[in-house]
Amino acid sequence: MASLINTELLFAKLNEEKSTGELTPLPKEFYFLVDEFVENLEKTNDSDPARKQIENTRRMAVSLKEKRKQKLLIYLAYGKPLPQPMPEAEEALYNEIRRILSRDESKDRVSKLKVTADVPEVFTAAGKKIGPYKLGEVVEVPDKDDYEFMLKNKIGEQISQ
């Protein structure tokens, strides 16, 4: 199976990635095959030119992975779906980062509270400053922890949005 990968193919894939802004589809097992190819090169060749070829092949593989990671982050930033097929490691990375970003986005939603009493500037348990607020004032609280602190300590009441 490793015979499917060779230095020329790796070079062609690297140039293809460099020449386009899009992620190019790669087989799911692509990086496994590249690793297998490099291992076979190491086992069968011990000459100086072979060592140079092994190092060049490794460098190309690293460059290809880095270029694809950059593009993957751009895809995430713009909410683009990945092309298929995609190497398993890249797909897992994409899904994990997307999951983390969506979790962070839900934390960053601004919530509104109606202040229930005049409150001077106070410090939360986390050491953040909030206030001062006036009775009846409607305030936006972007931090979920601050929002919960204000509700729990009866500084404000929830406003339906």
QUILINFEN-V992430 format. One record per residue. N is the residue number from 1. RES is the residue in three letters. PHI is phi in whole degrees, 0 to 359 (NA if undefined). Layout:
N_RES_PHI + N_RES_PHI
//
This chain:
1_MET_NA + 2_ALA_294 + 3_SER_294 + 4_LEU_290 + 5_ILE_253 + 6_ASN_214 + 7_THR_299 + 8_GLU_295 + 9_LEU_295 + 10_LEU_298 + 11_PHE_298 + 12_ALA_296 + 13_LYS_295 + 14_LEU_296 + 15_ASN_296 + 16_GLU_297 + 17_GLU_296 + 18_LYS_290 + 19_SER_270 + 20_THR_228 + 21_GLY_274 + 22_GLU_264 + 23_LEU_287 + 24_THR_269 + 25_PRO_298 + 26_LEU_227 + 27_PRO_300 + 28_LYS_303 + 29_GLU_263 + 30_PHE_304 + 31_TYR_291 + 32_PHE_298 + 33_LEU_295 + 34_VAL_296 + 35_ASP_299 + 36_GLU_297 + 37_PHE_299 + 38_VAL_296 + 39_GLU_300 + 40_ASN_295 + 41_LEU_299 + 42_GLU_294 + 43_LYS_288 + 44_THR_267 + 45_ASN_233 + 46_ASP_230 + 47_SER_280 + 48_ASP_297 + 49_PRO_298 + 50_ALA_293 + 51_ARG_297 + 52_LYS_295 + 53_GLN_296 + 54_ILE_298 + 55_GLU_296 + 56_ASN_297 + 57_THR_296 + 58_ARG_299 + 59_ARG_299 + 60_MET_297 + 61_ALA_296 + 62_VAL_295 + 63_SER_299 + 64_LEU_298 + 65_LYS_298 + 66_GLU_296 + 67_LYS_299 + 68_ARG_291 + 69_LYS_296 + 70_GLN_300 + 71_LYS_295 + 72_LEU_300 + 73_LEU_295 + 74_ILE_294 + 75_TYR_301 + 76_LEU_296 + 77_ALA_299 + 78_TYR_259 + 79_GLY_67 + 80_LYS_276 + 81_PRO_284 + 82_LEU_284 + 83_PRO_290 + 84_GLN_238 + 85_PRO_285 + 86_MET_222 + 87_PRO_305 + 88_GLU_303 + 89_ALA_297 + 90_GLU_290 + 91_GLU_295 + 92_ALA_296 + 93_LEU_298 + 94_TYR_303 + 95_ASN_295 + 96_GLU_293 + 97_ILE_295 + 98_ARG_298 + 99_ARG_296 + 100_ILE_295 + 101_LEU_296 + 102_SER_291 + 103_ARG_293 + 104_ASP_294 + 105_GLU_297 + 106_SER_291 + 107_LYS_288 + 108_ASP_275 + 109_ARG_294 + 110_VAL_282 + 111_SER_245 + 112_LYS_250 + 113_LEU_231 + 114_LYS_258 + 115_VAL_291 + 116_THR_261 + 117_ALA_199 + 118_ASP_296 + 119_VAL_230 + 120_PRO_286 + 121_GLU_297 + 122_VAL_231 + 123_PHE_254 + 124_THR_281 + 125_ALA_298 + 126_ALA_277 + 127_GLY_88 + 128_LYS_270 + 129_LYS_274 + 130_ILE_225 + 131_GLY_95 + 132_PRO_284 + 133_TYR_230 + 134_LYS_254 + 135_LEU_306 + 136_GLY_86 + 137_GLU_293 + 138_VAL_258 + 139_VAL_237 + 140_GLU_267 + 141_VAL_238 + 142_PRO_286 + 143_ASP_270 + 144_LYS_298 + 145_ASP_296 + 146_ASP_297 + 147_TYR_301 + 148_GLU_294 + 149_PHE_300 + 150_MET_293 + 151_LEU_293 + 152_LYS_299 + 153_ASN_266 + 154_LYS_56 + 155_ILE_280 + 156_GLY_210 + 157_GLU_237 + 158_GLN_293 + 159_ILE_249 + 160_SER_290 + 161_GLN_255
//
